[in-house]
Amino acid sequence: MMNLLAKSLSDKEVMGQDGTIIGVLQNVIADLDTGDLLDLVVKPDASLNTKRYRKDGNFVLISFNAVKSAKDYIMVDKMLAEE
């Protein structure tokens, strides 16, 4: 994946490879020692069944390993994104 500034990802729509809208990216969680991005913090879409996702308050957490592409929106592999 090409290099991106984390701030350029803010407020991008997150969707599964099947076109399902997951929500809107609010923040990222990074390992401050290594600089690795660990999780996306996503405000879930109202239609999303959040039971399959790790949660942090009103947000769902998606492992950065699930990200497949990030351009106009962030595409994730839903199988990797779910718990």
N, C-alpha and C positions, 0 to 999 in steps of 0.2 A: 504494500500500500504506500502511496506517496506521502511525503511529509506534509502535515497540516498543523496550523496553529490551533491550540485548544480553543481559543476565543472565537475562531471562525466556525466552530461546531455548535456554539451556543444557540439555542432556540431553533435548531434544525429538527425537522420531523424524523422520527425513527419508525422504520417499518420492516416487517419480515420479508423474506425473499418471496413469499407468496402474495405480497401486496397488502397484507394486513397492517393497518396503522396501529402501532404500539403506543405512541405518544410523542412528546416533544422533549428534547434534551434540555435539562436544566443545569447540569453540572457534570464534572468528571471526578473520579477518585483516583489519585495517583500515589505511587510509592515515592515518598520524598527522597529516599536514599538512592534509588536506582533511576527515578524519573519515569518508570514504566506506568502506563495507564492501566488501571485495574478494572474499574467499573464505570458504566454510564449511569447517571442518575436521571431518570426519565419521569416526567409528569405523565401518567397514563391517560390514554384516550378514554372517554366515558364508556365506550363500548368494549373495552378490553377486559377480559376475565383475568384478574390479577392473581388468582389463586396459585398459578403455576410459577410465579416469579418471586424472587427474593425481594423483600420490601425494606424500606427505611422511611418510616412515617407514611406519608401520603404518596411516596414515590416508589417506583420499581427500580431495582438494580439489575443491570445487564452487564455480564462479563465482557470486557473489551475483546476477549478472544472470539466472541460471537460476531464482531463487526466484519463485514465482507467488503463494504465500500462506503465512502463518505464523499458525496459531491453535492448535489442539490438537496439530498436527504441522506440519512444514514441507514444503510441496508444491513440487517443482521440476520443470522441464521437462528431461527426461532428455537430449534432443537438445542442449540448451545446456550441460548438466552434464558431458557426456562431452567428452573432449579435442577 
